[in-house]
Amino acid sequence: MKNLIAKKTYTIPFVIWIIAGTLIPLASIAYYGFTSREGGFTLGNILAMFRPDHMQALGLSLLLAFISTAICLIVAFPMAMILRESRFGKQGFLIFVIILPMWMNFLLRTMAWQVLLERKGVINSIITAVGLPPQEMMNTPGAIVLGMVYDFLPFMILPIYNTVSKIDNSLIEAAYDLGASRTTTYTKVILPLSVPGIVSGITMVFIPALTTFVISNMLGGGKINLIGNIIEQEFTINSNWYLGSGLSLVMMLFIIVSMLALQKFDKTGGANLI
């Protein structure tokens, strides 16, 4: 009985944290999202997502998030395999190199790309030094994608590495003993067993890439509006918490559906790939 009471006591800080940090903010967003400026109930803030400008921003956000996630996956999977096959000492050093940028402030990392990509920046200085004309790299969708990939790539590498590092070597050796080629071994053994890590990585990259506004503000120069920028502007510039909350609720629903779809693939994807 005393142990049960002690366990319940230990959960009190966690419960308080969930209530204060999750439930109350969500309840506030829900209240504003379904409330008009006059104080009455409305669905207008929710349906505002279907306005042409909002749909265009959402479409661009989905496109850039998809491209960024795909690039991160293409880069992360080989990197995770290199980490898996490297020696322990070298492995620890490579992991350290991957997570090292994450120790730096997110804004500083993004500002560093401004210095590199601006018209008189480092990259253009190298380009002009070899006799080529300077390129307009800032304030473009490509710059935003580059910033997303740089900032979110570790969140793709680490889950995949955590999964592939646990694959039993005997399974791979058995595939080779049975005559499987390296390609077949990767596609029929390693890749299916890596699905949980891939799904986790996609979730951890796609969702922040879809909702980001800092990267697009800094590398897009405010000229490229993603859905995250529009929501942020409604809260900070227009002081329209009602519309901002309504759009946030739609995005929250979209994210939940995406996560459920990814989790379903996590449960069935491995079997389908074999």
C-alpha positions, 0 to 999 in steps of 0.5 A: 500500500505504501509503495502504491502511494509512493508511486502515485506521489512520484507521478504528481510532477508529471501530471502537473507538467502535462496539465500546464504544458500540454492540456491548458495550451491546447484548450486555449488554442481550441477555445480561440479556434472556435471563437469569433472576434465577437465572442461567438462560436464559429467554424470560420477560423477552421474553414479559413484554411481553404482560402486560396492564399492559405492553400497555396502556402500549405501546398508549398509547405508540403512540397518543401517538407516532402523534398527535405524529408526525402533528401534527409532519408537518402543521405541518412540511410547510407550514413547510418550504415557507415556508422554501423559498420565502423569500428567502435572508436571511429563510430563514437567520433562520427556520432559526435560530429553528427550531433555537434551542430545540434549543440549550437543555437538553432538560430545561429545555425540558420544565420550561418547559412545566410552568410554562406548563401547571400550574394556577397557570401562565401559561396558566391565569393568562391564562384566569382573567384573561378570566373563564374557569375554570382548566383541568387541563392538567398530568398529561394525555396532551394535555400529553405530546403537546404536549411531544413536538411541541415537542421533536421538531418541528425533527427533522421540519422540517429533513429535509423542508426539506432535501428540498424545497429541492432540488426543481428549480423547473423541474418546478413551473413545468412543472406550472403550464404544463401547466395543473395547479392549485396543489393538483395541483402539490403532490400530484402533484409536490412531495409525491412528491419530498418522500417521502425527507424525510418518511420521515426526519422521521417516523423521527426523531420517531416513534421517540424519541416512542415510547420517551420517558420524560422528557416523560411523567414531567415533564408526566404527573406520573408518573400516565401510564405509557408503555412507556419509563417502565416500562422506566426504572422496571425499571432505576432503581427495581426494579433488575430489569435482566433484565426491563428488558432483555427489554422493551428488546429487544422495543422494539428489535425493534419499532423496527427493523421500523418503520424497515424499513417506512419505508425500504421506503415511501421507495423505493416511496412516491414512485412510488405517489403520482404 
